Each structure stands twice: as C-alpha cells, then as structure tokens.
Amino acid sequence: MLTSQMMKDFNHHINESIQIKKDLYLYERTINKIIKKIYSTLKSKKKIYICGNGGSAADAQHIAAEYTVRLKINNNRRPLPFIALPSDSAYLTACGNDFGFEKIYVRALEALYSKNDLLIVLSTSGNSKNLIEAVKFAKKNNIFSIGFLGNTGGKLKSLCSTSLIINSKNTARIQETHMFLGHYICEKVEDLIFKSK
C-alpha cells in the first residue's frame, strides 16, 4: 500500500513528466526538421545508425526495431535500414577490450558507413566520449548527425548537425522523453514513406 509520502512522490513524478513533454511544443520546428531528415535519408536508400550508452543503448535498440520491423501493428510494410550500433555484445566487448570503449561506435561506423547516411546519438549528458568520437567521424565523412540530448546538451550540442535537448537533469525523465519522441517521429516517418507511394 502506498503511503501518503509515496503518493506525493508519485504525483510529483507524473507532473514532472507531463511538464517536460508539454515543453516539447517549443521544439516543434526541430522535431519537424528531424522527421524530414530521417524521411529523406530513408527515401534516398541510405542507412541510419543509432547509438547510446546504458539505458540509452537499450532505447537505441528499441527505436531501431520500430523501423526495421514496424511500429503500427496493422502496417505490414517493408523493413527500413535503421541499425542499432550497440546490439552486438561480441563486437562491443572485443572493440572495447582491443581499442578502448571510446572507439566502439566510431569503428562500427568506419565499417558500415556510406556518404549521406545518418547518425543518431542518444545521451542524457551530451558528454559521452564514444558518442563524441562517432559524431566527429560523421562530421568528417559527410554523415548528418542528430543528437537527442539532455541537461544543457554537453559537448555534443555543438558537434551534432542538429540537436534536440530535453531541459532536465533527471536521467529517467530525459530517457522517457527520448523514447516518446522516438515513437512519435517513427510514426510520422512511416506515414510519409508508406502513404506517399
């Protein structure tokens, strides 16, 4: 049974989550830009890579699955080339052991990328060294980069081609909002690709 203090905390978490999502109205232009960029990349038959660390790595895999499988249960459409870079534990541990954890994503990009592909990074701090390395590589190799970030955006804010920063220091709220955006953006991209035929 929830105590009165637990209920108070519960209500606080709910209200905080609602307010952060309401604040997304301020980023309508950026969200639309991201939808158009993902759509145009996939329409051009280019690949999208997504990565993060910890919970954000799991979120990256979740988002990639929505594109390569499907988001809406009644939409039996073709799969889309959306690759979650943190999916292979053998690769990650080998690369981390042999070259250092900061190289795990840049080395995968070196192996997979083509000109005009797209990189998406998820980071609650914006300061993850392996994501910074990946975005720097993207910049040098004509790969557009999108950062879903938190807090003040960290170092990735100025490195990414475009960024959407969740104005919160609470890791859980940032990640929840990244996933909300991941689902919303996927739905809009699906609509554009498969209704435009």
N, C-alpha and C positions, 0 to 999 in steps of 0.2 A: 504494500500500500504506500502511495506517495505521501510524504509529509508535506506540510504547508510550505516549508522552505524548498523542497524538491519541486513542488508545483510552481513556486515563484521563479526558480531557475529555469524550469521547463518553458514557462511563458516568456521569459527573457530570451531564451534561445530562438523560439519561434518568431518573436517580434524582431529580433536582430536579423534573422534570415530573410524575413519579409522585406525589411527596410533595404537591405543590400540588393535584393532583386529589384525593388522599385527604383533604386538608383541607376539601374541599367538603362532606363529611359534616357539618361544623359549621354549614353554611348550609342544611340540609335544609328548615327552616321557610320561609326566604326564597325558596328555589327553588320550593317548592310554592305560595307566595303569588304569585310571578311567573307560573307556569303558569296558575293560576286567573284572574289578571287578564287575561292575553292571551286566554285562552279566553272569558271573559265579554265582553270588548271585541268580539271577532270574532262571537260568538253574538248580540250586540246590533246587528250590522250596522254597526259603527263601524270606522274605519280606524286602522292602526298605522303610525307613521313611525319610521324608524331612521336614525341618522347617527353619524359619527365622522370622524377625520382620518387621512390616511396609510393605514397598514395596517388601521386600524380602519374607515376608509371602505370599503375593499375587503371587510372582514369584514361590514360592514353590508349591502353589496350581495349578498354570498353568502347571508346569513341571509334577507334578503327574498326571494331567488329560491327558497329552500326552501318558503316559504309560498305564493308566487304560482304556482309550478309544482307541485312535490311534493317530499317528502323520500324516501319509500319508493318504489322503482321499481314495485312492484305495486299502488300505491294511486292509481288514476286518479280522483281526487276533484276537486271544483270548486276554482278558484283562490281564494285569500284576499287581502283588501286590505291588503297589507303593502308599504309604499312606502319605498324606499331614497332618502333625500334627496340623497346625493352622486352620483347616477347621471348627471346631465345636465351635461356639460362646458361647453356653451354658456351655460347658466344660471349655473353656478358662476363662470365667468370674467367674465361680464357683471356679476353682482351683486358679486363681489369687486372688480372694477375701479370700478364706479359707487358702491357704498355701503360697501365695506370687507369684508375677509374675515370679520370677526366677525359680519357680518349675513347670511351665506349661508344659514344654516338657519332663522333666525327669519323671514326674508322668505318663504321657501318655506312655512313653517307658516301665516303670515298668509294666504297664497293658498289653502291646501288644507284647513285645519282645520275641524272641526265640534265642537260640545260633546260631551264624553265620549269623544273619540278618545284615543289612547295614543301617547306618545313614548318611544322607547328610545334612549339615548345610550351609545356605547362610548368609553371614554377610559382610557388606561393611567395618566395623571397625575391626572385629575379636575379639571384646571385650564384646559382649552381654552376660550378666550373665546367662540368661536362656539357651543359646546355650552352654556355658561353662559347666553348670551343666549337660546338656544332653550328651555332649561328654565325660565328666568324668565318667558318668554312663556307657556309651558304652564301655569305656576302661576297666572298672571293670568286664564287663559281656560278653566279647568276641564278641563285635559288632564292626566291622570295621567302621571307620568314615572318611568321605570325607568332606573337607572344601572348599567351593567356597568363597574366601575372597577378601578383597580389602586393599588399603593403604599398610601397611607393614605386614599385616596378624594378628596383635594383639596377644592376648594370645592364641587364637585358633590355630595359626600356629604351635605351638609346641605340642598341645594337640591332634590334629587330626592325624589319621593314615597316611593320605596323604592330601596335600593342594595344591590348585591352586590359586595363589594370583594375582589379577589384579593390576598392578602397577599404581595406580591412586588415587588421593584424592577426585576426583569428584564422588559423590554418584550416580548420574544419569548414568555416563559412566560405572561405575562398574556394576550396575544393568543391563544395556543394554548388557554388555558383558557376564554376568552370564546367561542371557536368550539366547543369541546367542549360548553359549556353551551347555546349556540345550537342545536346539533343535538339535544341531549337534550330541551330544552324544546319545540322544534318537534315532535319525535316524540310527546311526551305531549299536546300541544295537538291534533295530528292525531287521536290516539286518542280524545280527549274529544269532539271535534266530529263525527267521522265514524262513531264507534261508538255515539254517543248517539242517533242517528236511529232 
